[in-house]
Amino acid sequence: MSAFGMIAGMRASRLLSLLLLLQTRGGLTAAELAEELEVSVRTIHRDVEALGAAGIPIYAERGPHGGIRLIDGYRTKLTGMTSEEADALFLSGLPGPAAELGLGTVVASSRLKVLAALPTELRGRATRLLERFHLDAAGWFRPGDTVPWLATIAESVWEGVRIELEYDRGDRQVRRLVDPLGIVLKAGTWYLVAGHEGQLRTYRVSRVVDVVLTDARTVRPASFDLSTYWTESIAAYERDTPRIEVTLRARRGAARWIEDVIDGPALASATELSDPDPDSWRTIRLTLDWPREVPGRLLALGGAVEVLAPATLRAEIAALASEAAARYAPTDAPAVTAGAAGD
């Protein structure tokens, strides 16, 4: 596209935004429109003249309560949309993820256009919805992954272009030539689903070190469905996750603390056992994921829990506790040598 064509396109988009702002808000001063559209007041006046010349019923009122307005009744309406459909539409766009994909301004512009086109009664309802509901997909105490390559990867998925990926596996970095097929946002984390050497793979986008767009087109399996693949992938992941059965005593007063360390589904499916002190403690048997991580997670609960079984887990926690105690022991404490107790 030529520079002239780009400028013309930018102006057309600005004129449309100006028109929709007036449709949505009823009337704004030139200064308010200039601030919204990030242009000068002089540019706003030229745009208003251009809209008027194009037959748009737009006019300016002078005075302290004046401003730029559209003639009452001038607007395009979306017909056949129910209030529930309008609610779902305005709750469906998450501004944070859209911005990470490089679509933040697109989502904002789309909302504005739809809001301006809605019938009056639905427009008021949608506005109240935006004022009173906010969706935040990320979990607590998680600042979110850094995903500098997400927009590039999203472009490759949309355009159907094969990419060369440099990926940090943890133990080493590898380069892969992959066919990007889809992007998934799961619990605040972005994943790329791609084909590699005839197999479907899932890559965590925050671990992507570099992306190079190629000239080759993506080879997309005819039967591939992103939603179906992801559902089956999650089911397989949860099915194949290593687990360990644990019996422990938990102090009743520390229930909230325990819930922060042990996930809800594990606690919900726990089996209650008899305890010698049921008023202060409860004994439960439950299944925990990722056995290698369990000793450290349970040690973090301190005296709020006591592991009863298996014995190997109890020994691992005791070893971690001894190591921590030795690490934090006073440096001037007298050393204890073998046989000293009998002297």
N, C-alpha and C positions, 0 to 999 in steps of 0.2 A: 504494500500500500504506500502511496506517495505521502510526503509530509502534508500536502494540502488535504489529502483524503483523511489523514489521521486527525488534523485540526478540525475538519468539518464534522467528523464522527464525534469528537470530544464535545463540540458545541451542541450537536443534536442531542447527545446524552444529557448535557447540562440543561438544555431547554426543557427536556422531558422531566428532569428532576425538579426544575422550578415549577412547572405546571402541576406536578403531583404534590409538591409541598403546599401549594395554594389550595388544591383540592382537599387535602387532608386537614389543614389547619384553618382554613377559612379566609385568611388574610395575614400578610406579614409586611413589615416595612422593608424598604430596599436594603437598609443596613442589616436587618435580620437575615434576609435572603443571601446577602453577600457573605455573611459569616457562615451560614449553613453550607453554601456551595464553594466557599474558599476562593472567592473572586472579589473584584472591586465593586463598589456601588455603581460606578460608571458602567461597568460591564452588565450589571443587572438591568439598568435602564435601557441599554441597547438590546438586551434579550427580551425585555417586555415589549419593546417596539417591534421586534422581529415576530413575536407571537401574535401581536395585534395585526400585523401585516399579513400573517398567514390565516387570519380569520378566527383566531381564538378570542372569545369574548372576555378580554382582560382589561382592567382599567385601574387607575391610580387615584386615590383620594388624598387631598392635601389636608393639613391641619394636625393638631396633636393626636387625634384618634384616627388619623388616616392610614393609608397603606396601600399595598397592591393586592387586588382581589380579582376573583372570577365572578361573572354573573351567576347569581343563585340558580342552582339546578343544572349547571354545566358539569357533568362528570360521566364517566363510563362506569357501568355497574356490572358486577359479576352476578348473573342470575342463576337460580337453582341451588345455591350453596346454603346449607343448613348452618345453624349456630354451632353445632357440634363439629362440623367440618371446618369451620373457621377457627375454632379453638384448637383443633388438632394441627392445622396448618401453622399457626403462630407458635405452638409449643414444639414443633418438629425441628426448627432450626436452632442449633446450638452455636452461638457466636464464637465461643472459644475454639472448638474444633474447626469451624469454618475458616477462622483466621489462620490457623496452622496450615490449612490446605491452600492458603492464598486466596480464599474466597470471602473474606470478611466483608469487603465493600460490596460484593455481589449479593450476599445475603441481606445486608442492610438495604440495598437498592430494591431488591425483590420484595422485601416486606413493605417498603414504602409504596411500591406500585400496586401491590395487592390491597393494601390498606386504603389507598385512594380509590380503588375500583369497587370496594365493597359497598353494599347498601348501607344507609345511615345507621340502622339498628345493629347491623353486624359490625360496622366499623367501631362503634362505641364499645361493644363487647370485646372486640379484639384489643382495643387500646387498654381497657381495664385488665385484660389478661396479661399483657406485657408489663403493666405496672405492678401486678400482684404475684406473678409467678416467675421464677428464675430457675433454670435447669443447670446444674453443675455436675458433670459426669465423673470428675476425678474423685478419688477417695481422700479421706482426711490425712493430714500431715504428709501429703505427697505433692511436692511442687510441680510434678509432671516431668516427663522426659523431654530432653532437648532433641528436637527433630529438624535440624537445618535442611535435610534433604527431602522432607515430606512433600513440599510443593513440586519439586522436580519429579519425584516418583509418581505423584498424582497426575502430572502432565503425561508421563509415559504410559500410565494406565489408560487415561482418556484418549490419547492419540494412537494407542496401539503400537508403541515403539519398543523394540527390545533394548535392554539396558545392560551395561557392564557394572556389576555391583562389587564394591569392596566392603567386606562384612567382618565385624569383630565377633568371633565365636567365643571369646573368653580366654581360650588357651592360645589362640593365634588369629591373625587376620587372613582371610581368604578372598580370592576374586572369583566371581561367578558371572557367567553370561546367562541372563534369565529373561523369561517372558512374563512381564508383569500382567497379572490377571485381575487383581482387585485389592482394595484397601479396606481394613476393618479397624474400627475403634472399639476396644474392649476395656472397660473399667479404667478409662483415661489413658490407655496405652495403644499406640498405633502399630498395626501389623500389615505387612505386604504379603499377599498370596501370589506366588509366581511359579512358573514351570521351569524346571531345570533338569536337563538330560532325561526327559520323558517322565519325570515325577513332579508331583505338586509339593511345594515347600512353603513354609511360613517363616518370614523374617521379621524380627522386631526392628522397626524403623529407627529407633534411637541408637541402634548398634551399627547402622550404616555409616561407613567412614567416607565413602565417595561414590558418586554415581556418574556414569558417562552414557549419554544418549547415543545410540547407534543409528545407522541408516536402515537397518533391517526391521521388517514388520514383525509384530508379535504373532507367534503361532498359538492360537487360542483353541483349545479342545472344543469340539462342537457340543459336547454334552455337559460342559462345565457350567455349574450354577454356584455363584459365590455363597449365597445364603445356605444352600444345602451342604456345600463343602465345609463351611465354618461350623455348622451345627454338628456334623459328623466328626470333625476334627476335635471340637471341644469335648464331645462325648468320649472319644478315644483317649484323649489326654487325661480326663478325669478317671476313666476306667483303668488306665495303665499306670497311674501315679503310685509310687511305692508308699506303703502305709505300715503303721505299727499299732498294735493294740496295747493300751496302757491302762493300768488300774492305779488310781491316785485318790488321796484325801484332799479335799478343798475346804478352806475356811469359808464359812457362809458369809461373813462380813466382807469378803473380798470378791464378791461375785462380779461386780463391774470391772474390776481390774483383770480378773481371769478372762472375761469376755474380750478384752482388748488383745489378749495373747493367743487364746484358743478360739478358732473361728466358730461362728454360730452354728453351722450345720453339724460340726463334730459334737458340740455341746447338746444340741437338740436331739441327736440320735444316741446319746450316752445312756447306759444302763445304770440305774440306781441300785446300790448294794447297801447292806446294813452297816452301820457305823457304831462303835462303842459310845460315841458322844454326839448323838444326832442333833442336839441343840446348837452346837458350835461348828460341827464338821459334817460333811457328806462324803461318802465314798462312792466313786463312780468308775465305770469301765467305759472307755471310749476309744475310737480309732483316729489317729492323727496322721496327716500326710507328711511325706519327706522325713523319714527317720533320722537322717543325718542332722537335720536342723532341730529336732525335738529336744535334745538335752539342753541346748542354749536357750530355747524359748521357755522351757519350764523352769530353768534356773533363774530366769529373769523375774519369776514370780516370788522368789525368796521363800520366806516361811509361810506364804499363803497356801502352798500345796506341799504334799509329800508323796512322792512316787512309791508305790508298793510293789509294782511288777510292771515289766519284767526286771529281773535282777540285773541284767546287763545294762539297761537304761539307768537304773538306780546308781550303778557303779560309775557310769559315764558322767552323771550329774555330780556325784561326789568328787570325781577327779577334777572336773571344771571348777567346783567350789574351792577345792584345795589349792588349785593353781591361782585362782583369784585372791584367796586369802594370803598366799605367799607373796603375790605381787604387791599387795597393799599393806603388808606387815611393816611396822616401824623399822627404819634402817638401823636404829641403835639398839634393837632388841638383842639380847644375848643369844648366841648360837647354841643349839641343842645338839650334842654329839651322842653317838651310840654308847650306852653303858653309863651315861651320866646319872641316871636315876638311881643306880645302885651304889654310888659313891657315898 
